[in-house]
Amino acid sequence: MTKARSEQVDLDSTPFYHCYVRCVRRAFLCGDDHLTGESYDHRKQWIVSRLKFLSYVYAIDICAYAVMSNHYHVVLHVDKKRAEAWSDEEVVERWMQLYKGDYVVDKWLQDKEALSKPQLKVIQGIINEWRLRLYSLEWFMRGVNETIARMANAEENCKGRFWEGRYKSQALLDEAALLSCMAYVDLNPVRAAMAGSLETSDFTSIQQRIHEYGSRQKAISSNIKSANPNDAKDTATSAKQTATATKRYKQKAELEADIGTDKLPKAELMKFDGSSHTDINTALPFTLVDYFDLVDSTGRELRADKRGAISKNSARLLESLGLNPDHWLEYIEQFGLRYATGVGSVTKLASFAGHFQQRWVKGVSASSKFYQAHHPY
């Protein structure tokens, strides 16, 4: 039986969630139509643009995303503290970027002093509800999926369901689960043989991150090259990788201009910061260089023509998070099958199940294998 959304989201357990949804009947409604040959890739850009716009409005950050031909994945970080810190006026301003307001709230904006205490109490209740929704995973995903469905139906001049059903979500209960899920999402096109490399994986966060990293490195290099050319070396991605990612990412920018979503404000992807003192609400608890290395070496492992082993640095990273490097490839390939509502160590899964008064949660046997037994998690 499908679990209620309230039995899948618990911000006290984790602020990180993996969400995914498929097109109706798993049809290729976002890619190439095999019958007509017509491309619907612009719909993938619809989804990416909508995700980034909603992330700008909501107190929800995007950690990773991948838009495929018949489904999409997104890893989200819910920042409840940020939403709670917003003033009432900011809550109203953000809400009204997406939805119609309320006539009583409109009066409040015009002249707060003219309202009675009962009216102010009603208004405060409305604003409190809007604040809750602005860090709600359900409202965020609804804002993506309903809009895309309406746009697709209008384009085809038809009615009916675009998505197979409501979105599914997984709570990412520890840092190992977060890192693994992000890598799983970013490697989707490579695993599906839709792309041969990270930099050619269109409509993914990894391509965007490579492009942005390359742009930063280019700017740094231009400043220090004259002083010492050897210091300008790119250490995380090759010049060829960044050039390819930038070229393809710029093509997406042109597509975005063509479909009219380029004027929407957009949030940046959640930053990386490997410091042990990092606030989990401000940055991802890894370094960008380590993440690039892990995803790149894993991607090569997944390709039959580039088999090898993950780097020693990546193996150390996995071990530090309590994962067994020997089972990493199997873990990534089966990540979507081994878990349901939560992902994490056996201890974390048991705690998560107990919070919802459940005796069992899918994934315990998988975590027993993929997590190292001696790890404190």
C-alpha positions as CSV (number, residue, x, y, z in Angstrom):
1,M,0.0,0.0,0.0
2,T,1.2,3.5,-0.8
3,K,2.4,5.4,2.3
4,A,1.0,8.8,3.1
5,R,3.4,11.6,2.4
6,S,3.5,12.4,6.2
7,E,5.0,8.9,6.7
8,Q,7.9,9.6,4.3
9,V,9.1,13.1,5.4
10,D,10.6,13.8,8.8
11,L,12.8,16.9,8.9
12,D,14.0,16.0,12.4
13,S,15.5,12.8,10.8
14,T,17.1,14.6,7.8
15,P,16.7,17.7,5.6
16,F,17.8,15.8,2.5
17,Y,15.4,13.9,0.2
18,H,15.6,12.2,-3.2
19,C,12.4,12.7,-5.2
20,Y,11.6,11.2,-8.6
21,V,8.5,10.9,-10.9
22,R,7.8,9.1,-14.2
23,C,5.8,10.1,-17.2
24,V,2.5,8.3,-17.7
25,R,2.9,4.8,-18.9
26,R,6.6,5.5,-18.8
27,A,6.2,7.0,-22.3
28,F,9.0,9.1,-23.8
29,L,7.2,12.4,-23.4
30,C,10.3,14.4,-22.7
31,G,12.7,13.0,-25.3
32,D,12.5,11.9,-29.0
33,D,9.2,10.6,-30.4
34,H,10.2,7.3,-32.1
35,L,7.2,7.4,-34.4
36,T,7.4,11.0,-35.7
37,G,11.1,11.7,-35.0
38,E,10.1,14.9,-33.3
39,S,12.2,16.0,-30.3
40,Y,10.6,17.1,-27.1
41,D,13.9,17.8,-25.3
42,H,12.7,21.4,-24.7
43,R,10.4,19.8,-22.1
44,K,13.5,18.7,-20.2
45,Q,14.5,22.3,-20.0
46,W,11.1,23.2,-18.8
47,I,11.6,20.9,-15.8
48,V,15.2,22.2,-15.1
49,S,14.0,25.8,-15.3
50,R,11.0,25.2,-13.1
51,L,13.1,23.4,-10.5
52,K,15.6,26.3,-10.3
53,F,12.8,28.9,-10.1
54,L,11.0,27.1,-7.3
55,S,14.2,26.7,-5.5
56,Y,14.7,30.5,-5.7
57,V,11.2,31.0,-4.1
58,Y,11.1,28.2,-1.6
59,A,13.5,27.4,1.3
60,I,14.5,24.3,-0.6
61,D,18.0,23.8,-2.3
62,I,18.8,21.6,-5.2
63,C,21.7,19.3,-4.6
64,A,21.5,17.2,-7.8
65,Y,19.2,16.6,-10.7
66,A,18.9,14.5,-13.8
67,V,16.1,14.8,-16.4
68,M,15.7,11.7,-18.5
69,S,13.3,11.0,-21.4
70,N,10.5,9.5,-19.3
71,H,11.4,10.5,-15.7
72,Y,13.4,12.9,-13.6
73,H,15.3,12.8,-10.3
74,V,16.1,15.6,-7.9
75,V,18.0,15.6,-4.6
76,L,16.6,18.4,-2.4
77,H,17.6,20.0,0.9
78,V,14.8,21.5,3.0
79,D,16.0,24.5,5.0
80,K,13.3,24.9,7.6
81,K,15.3,27.4,9.6
82,R,15.6,29.8,6.6
83,A,11.9,29.8,6.1
84,E,11.3,30.4,9.8
85,A,13.6,33.4,9.7
86,W,11.7,35.2,6.9
87,S,9.6,38.1,7.9
88,D,5.9,37.9,7.3
89,E,6.3,40.4,4.4
90,E,8.9,38.2,2.7
91,V,6.7,35.2,3.1
92,V,3.8,37.0,1.3
93,E,6.1,38.3,-1.4
94,R,7.5,34.8,-2.1
95,W,4.1,33.2,-2.1
96,M,2.7,35.7,-4.5
97,Q,5.4,35.0,-7.0
98,L,3.7,31.6,-7.5
99,Y,0.1,31.9,-6.4
100,K,-2.8,34.3,-6.0
101,G,-2.8,36.1,-2.7
102,D,-5.8,36.7,-0.4
103,Y,-7.8,39.8,-0.4
104,V,-7.4,40.1,3.4
105,V,-3.7,39.9,3.0
106,D,-3.8,42.5,0.3
107,K,-5.5,44.9,2.7
108,W,-2.8,44.1,5.3
109,L,-0.1,45.0,2.8
110,Q,-1.8,48.3,2.1
111,D,-2.5,49.4,5.6
112,K,-1.8,47.2,8.6
113,E,-3.1,49.8,11.1
114,A,-6.5,49.8,9.6
115,L,-7.3,46.2,10.4
116,S,-9.0,44.9,13.5
117,K,-7.4,42.3,15.9
118,P,-9.7,39.5,14.6
119,Q,-8.6,40.3,11.0
120,L,-5.0,40.4,12.0
121,K,-5.4,37.0,13.7
122,V,-6.9,35.5,10.5
123,I,-4.1,37.1,8.4
124,Q,-1.4,35.7,10.7
125,G,-2.9,32.2,10.3
126,I,-2.8,32.6,6.5
127,I,0.8,33.7,6.5
128,N,1.8,30.9,8.9
129,E,0.2,28.4,6.5
130,W,2.1,29.9,3.5
131,R,5.3,29.8,5.4
132,L,4.8,26.1,6.1
133,R,4.1,25.5,2.4
134,L,7.3,27.4,1.4
135,Y,9.5,24.6,2.9
136,S,7.1,21.8,2.1
137,L,8.5,19.0,-0.2
138,E,4.9,18.2,-1.3
139,W,4.1,21.8,-2.4
140,F,7.5,22.2,-4.1
141,M,7.0,19.0,-6.2
142,R,3.4,19.9,-6.9
143,G,4.6,23.2,-8.2
144,V,6.9,21.5,-10.6
145,N,4.7,18.6,-11.8
146,E,1.4,20.4,-12.2
147,T,2.9,23.3,-14.2
148,I,4.8,20.9,-16.5
149,A,1.7,18.8,-17.1
150,R,-0.3,21.8,-18.0
151,M,2.4,23.1,-20.4
152,A,2.7,19.7,-22.1
153,N,-1.1,19.3,-22.5
154,A,-1.4,22.8,-23.9
155,E,1.4,22.1,-26.4
156,E,-0.3,18.9,-27.6
157,N,-3.8,20.4,-27.3
158,C,-5.0,17.5,-25.2
159,K,-6.2,16.6,-21.8
160,G,-5.2,13.8,-19.4
161,R,-2.4,12.8,-17.1
162,F,1.2,13.6,-18.0
163,W,2.8,12.0,-14.9
164,E,2.4,8.4,-13.9
165,G,1.3,9.4,-10.4
166,R,2.4,11.4,-7.5
167,Y,6.2,11.8,-6.9
168,K,8.1,9.3,-4.8
169,S,10.5,10.4,-2.1
170,Q,13.4,8.8,-0.1
171,A,14.8,10.3,3.1
172,L,18.6,10.4,2.9
173,L,19.5,9.6,6.5
174,D,23.2,10.1,6.7
175,E,26.1,11.6,4.7
176,A,26.9,8.4,3.0
177,A,23.3,8.1,1.7
178,L,23.4,11.7,0.5
179,L,26.7,11.3,-1.4
180,S,25.6,8.0,-2.9
181,C,22.2,9.3,-4.0
182,M,23.7,12.4,-5.6
183,A,26.2,10.2,-7.5
184,Y,23.4,7.9,-8.5
185,V,21.3,10.8,-9.9
186,D,24.2,12.4,-11.7
187,L,25.2,9.1,-13.3
188,N,21.7,8.3,-14.6
189,P,22.5,9.2,-18.3
190,V,25.8,7.2,-18.2
191,R,24.1,4.2,-16.5
192,A,21.3,4.3,-19.1
193,A,23.9,4.6,-22.0
194,M,22.3,7.9,-22.9
195,A,25.6,9.7,-22.5
196,G,29.2,8.6,-22.8
197,S,30.6,10.9,-20.1
198,L,29.7,13.3,-17.4
199,E,30.3,16.4,-19.5
200,T,27.9,15.1,-22.2
201,S,25.2,14.2,-19.7
202,D,22.7,16.9,-20.7
203,F,20.1,18.2,-18.3
204,T,22.1,17.1,-15.2
205,S,23.6,18.9,-12.3
206,I,27.0,17.3,-12.9
207,Q,27.2,18.9,-16.3
208,Q,26.2,22.2,-14.8
209,R,28.8,21.9,-12.0
210,I,31.6,21.0,-14.4
211,H,30.7,24.0,-16.6
212,E,30.6,26.3,-13.5
213,Y,33.9,24.9,-12.1
214,G,35.6,25.4,-15.5
215,S,34.4,29.0,-15.7
216,R,35.8,29.7,-12.2
217,Q,39.1,28.0,-13.0
218,K,39.4,29.9,-16.2
219,A,38.9,33.2,-14.4
220,I,41.5,32.2,-11.7
221,S,44.0,31.0,-14.3
222,S,43.8,34.3,-16.2
223,N,44.6,36.2,-13.1
224,I,47.6,34.1,-12.0
225,K,49.0,32.8,-15.3
226,S,51.3,35.7,-15.8
227,A,52.8,35.3,-12.3
228,N,53.3,31.5,-12.5
229,P,51.9,29.4,-15.4
230,N,52.3,26.2,-13.4
231,D,49.8,27.4,-10.7
232,A,47.0,27.7,-13.3
233,K,46.6,24.0,-13.7
234,D,43.1,22.6,-13.4
235,T,43.1,19.9,-10.8
236,A,39.5,18.5,-10.8
237,T,38.5,18.3,-14.4
238,S,40.4,18.4,-17.7
239,A,40.3,21.4,-20.0
240,K,38.6,19.1,-22.6
241,Q,35.9,18.1,-20.1
242,T,35.1,21.7,-19.0
243,A,35.1,22.9,-22.6
244,T,32.7,20.2,-23.7
245,A,30.4,20.8,-20.6
246,T,30.5,24.6,-21.2
247,K,29.6,24.2,-24.9
248,R,26.7,21.9,-24.2
249,Y,25.5,23.9,-21.2
250,K,25.5,27.1,-23.3
251,Q,23.2,25.3,-25.8
252,K,20.8,24.7,-23.0
253,A,20.9,28.5,-22.3
254,E,20.0,29.1,-25.9
255,L,17.1,26.6,-25.6
256,E,16.0,28.3,-22.5
257,A,15.8,31.6,-24.3
258,D,13.9,30.0,-27.2
259,I,11.2,28.6,-24.8
260,G,11.0,31.8,-22.8
261,T,12.2,30.6,-19.4
262,D,15.5,32.5,-19.4
263,K,14.0,35.6,-17.6
264,L,12.9,33.6,-14.5
265,P,15.0,34.1,-11.4
266,K,17.0,30.9,-10.5
267,A,18.6,29.6,-7.4
268,E,22.2,28.3,-7.6
269,L,22.9,24.6,-6.8
270,M,23.8,23.9,-3.2
271,K,27.5,24.5,-2.6
272,F,30.1,22.0,-1.6
273,D,32.3,22.5,1.5
274,G,34.4,19.7,2.9
275,S,35.0,21.4,6.3
276,S,34.1,19.4,9.3
277,H,32.6,22.6,10.8
278,T,30.2,23.1,7.9
279,D,26.6,23.8,8.8
280,I,24.6,21.1,7.0
281,N,22.1,23.9,6.1
282,T,24.6,26.0,4.3
283,A,26.7,23.6,2.3
284,L,27.2,19.9,1.3
285,P,29.6,18.1,3.6
286,F,32.1,17.1,0.9
287,T,34.6,18.9,-1.3
288,L,33.7,19.5,-5.0
289,V,37.0,18.0,-6.1
290,D,36.3,14.8,-4.1
291,Y,32.8,14.6,-5.6
292,F,34.1,15.1,-9.2
293,D,36.7,12.4,-8.6
294,L,34.2,9.9,-7.2
295,V,31.5,10.4,-9.9
296,D,34.1,10.4,-12.7
297,S,35.8,7.2,-11.6
298,T,32.5,5.6,-10.9
299,G,31.2,6.6,-14.4
300,R,34.2,5.0,-16.0
301,E,33.6,1.8,-14.0
302,L,30.0,1.7,-15.3
303,R,31.1,1.9,-18.9
304,A,32.1,-1.4,-20.4
305,D,34.8,0.2,-22.6
306,K,36.4,2.0,-19.7
307,R,36.4,-0.5,-16.9
308,G,38.8,0.1,-14.0
309,A,38.8,0.8,-10.3
310,I,37.6,3.9,-8.4
311,S,40.5,6.1,-7.4
312,K,42.3,5.6,-4.0
313,N,41.1,9.1,-3.0
314,S,37.4,8.0,-3.7
315,A,37.9,4.8,-1.8
316,R,39.2,6.7,1.2
317,L,36.2,9.1,1.0
318,L,33.8,6.1,1.0
319,E,35.5,4.5,3.9
320,S,35.4,7.7,5.9
321,L,31.6,7.7,5.4
322,G,31.3,4.1,6.5
323,L,30.7,2.6,3.0
324,N,32.6,-0.5,1.7
325,P,34.5,0.5,-1.4
326,D,34.5,-3.1,-2.7
327,H,30.8,-3.0,-3.1
328,W,30.5,0.6,-4.3
329,L,29.7,-0.2,-8.0
330,E,27.0,-2.7,-7.1
331,Y,25.6,-0.1,-4.6
332,I,25.3,2.6,-7.2
333,E,23.9,0.2,-9.9
334,Q,21.2,-1.1,-7.5
335,F,20.5,2.0,-5.4
336,G,17.1,2.6,-7.0
337,L,16.0,-1.0,-6.2
338,R,17.3,-1.7,-2.8
339,Y,15.6,1.1,-0.8
340,A,12.1,2.6,-0.5
341,T,11.2,5.5,1.8
342,G,14.6,5.8,3.5
343,V,18.3,5.3,2.7
344,G,21.1,5.0,5.3
345,S,22.9,2.7,7.7
346,V,21.1,-0.1,9.5
347,T,21.0,2.0,12.7
348,K,19.6,5.1,10.8
349,L,17.0,3.0,9.0
350,A,15.9,1.4,12.3
351,S,15.5,4.8,13.9
352,F,13.6,6.2,10.9
353,A,11.2,3.2,11.0
354,G,10.7,3.6,14.7
355,H,9.8,7.3,14.3
356,F,6.8,6.2,12.2
357,Q,6.1,3.2,14.5
358,Q,7.0,0.8,11.8
359,R,8.6,-2.6,12.5
360,W,10.4,-2.9,9.2
361,V,11.8,-0.7,6.4
362,K,13.2,-1.8,3.1
363,G,16.9,-1.6,2.7
364,V,18.2,-3.1,5.9
365,S,19.8,-6.1,4.2
366,A,21.4,-3.8,1.5
367,S,22.9,-1.5,4.2
368,S,24.2,-4.5,6.1
369,K,26.2,-5.3,3.0
370,F,27.2,-1.9,1.7
371,Y,28.0,-0.2,5.0
372,Q,31.1,-1.3,6.9
373,A,30.1,-3.2,10.1
374,H,32.6,-1.4,12.4
375,H,31.5,2.1,11.4
376,P,29.8,4.0,14.3
377,Y,26.8,4.9,12.1
